[in-house]
Amino acid sequence: MKINETGRVGAVQSYQRNMETPRQEQHQKSRRKDEVSISTEAMEMLHAQERAGDPERARKIQSLKEQVASGTYQVSADKLAEKLLPYFKQFPEN
């Protein structure tokens, strides 16, 4: 009896090695701990949500709403000009 392709015996061993490698990797992955990272945008949203729950802020907002509804809300011309000035400075003069 003649045996052809004697190199196939090694092929079985490499198959077994390939089957063991994913199991080892999977076992190592299961040992890792989960990690959570929070983006800066999410942190800003969290802080904004905390500020919205502030009772002093809620009272101030309610007061402003009442002033606007009754027509007694006054806008300071100086503060308005101060906020608008940077906007108009960005346009070149003609």
Summary of the structure (lengths in Angstrom):
residues: 94
radius of gyration: 35.2
end to end distance: 102.5
largest distance: 109.4
contacts: 137
relative contact order: 0.04
helix: 70%
strand: 0%
